[in-house]
Amino acid sequence: MPDRIRPIGRALLSVSDKSGLVPFAQALASRGVTLVSTGGTAQALKDAGIPVIDVAEVTGYPEMMDGRVKTLHPKIHGGLLAIRDDAAHAAAMAEHGIPPIDLLVVSLYPFEETVAKGAGFDDCIENIDIGGPAMIRAAAKNHPDVAVVVDVSDYQTVLDEIAAHGGTTLETRKKLAARAFARTGAYDAAISTWLLNEVGETTPPFRAVGGRLLQGLRYGENPHQWAGFYRTGEVRPGVATARQLQGKELSYNNINDTDAAYECIGEFDPARTPAVVIVKHANPCGVAEAPSLLEAYRKALMCDPVSAFGGIIAVNQRLDAETARAIAEIFTEVVIAPEADEDAIAVFAAKKNLRLLIAGGLPDPRAPGLTAKTVAGGLLVQSRDNAVVDAMDLKVVTKRAPTAAEFEDLKFAFRVCKHVKSNTIIYAKDRATVGIGAGQMSRVDSARIAARKAIDAAEMAKLPEPLTKGCVVASDAFFPFADGLIAAAEAGATAVIQPGGSIRDAEVIAAADERGLAMVLTGTRHFRH
């Protein structure tokens, strides 16, 4: 039989997610499929008037140990693992009274959801499914004979196959098996990640990573690349958890840039002041704090209005209509906010290409977490950069100390440089970026590019001089030579914040003293590659 059609005579259903269960089971029963089930699933089918055999009737053993033991039995696993065309397997089934199971439908205990809602250790442990993954793996291994379903979205696929062929095709069973192993892999990854966090182990001999598909994307970073967007078990407000209120589907680059914008805006406490971040190609091109979101947006936009076109905007407070109207004046790809007024939502409703995302909260810049990056044949995993400037031991190392206003601007600039690609130079004034140099191989080049962009922005705004005159400057890592600092001083900077730690720190400090600059060392580097 070229398509290896396998009729479904007997199905075992055991699901924690009961959405779609009853109509699916009714459709199977109407086609003469015998249904076997466990606990709550069996009760749901009985309540719907659907004939069902309890697993205990098949195994001869009752469910025991609070339901921990019910399907771990040869009469279940034999029915899943038996190779139908193998005479010895058939003989063993006959000898031991093991009926074949042609379809397995399992949705696992909601472990990920239990962790996400902050349940205690014991509750999380009790929501680790054992029998479910064991059955899924057995059925998936034996997919030449058995179909396995682990997601409600595949119910209709099975019903369509039965209607069209009288059973399932090998091609479909193979696809379902691949999905099943991916599900158990992601499930085990969630459990191991949680437990490693509980015991504080950072670099175990094995590291599992998994996620659930949120969205199949049109393409990846470039049109010739395929891509998908997956959600992990991490509970963190952002693009993966936000509600999209309007606009077309997000692209790979939209998602990447929106994440960069929202992680950056999380550095700015909404209880202290409104703030706005504008991002282009994963780099902030304008960041500002101000008494209102509208003023913060205008200050951020002034930093680099050319790059802001087609950018991503993040705000740290509830988006109001006045700010929304200002944003709508130029083409913007995505706006993400913790909340939005109905009037603000209405303003964007006329912009069909603008996506509005509501995240429900802000990411905590101090929270622990992991970041991962693939390399050829490997995976780099590290803790998230959760260092914040307000918790650093800041040391003045020059003859002149910063003024109070300079000190506030220095901390503002260092918050921003954490989120800009290295090498990074940030010029800031009055709690707004006025020049950003990102991703250069030389730090002095970043300093010069940031100054040049400030000159261009001043010309566009018809200002008499660049806003870098009288600004402060932040560097994400130490100045290896004095040339970068000198370039910043020539641009008009009067105070500097940097990690320090270079063998030429004394030379750099002397250059600052010679030019009357104040310098603060953080002792913390913010490389971002």
Summary of the structure (lengths in Angstrom):
residues: 529
radius of gyration: 29.5
end to end distance: 54.3
largest distance: 95.0
contacts: 1791
relative contact order: 0.07
helix: 39%
strand: 20%
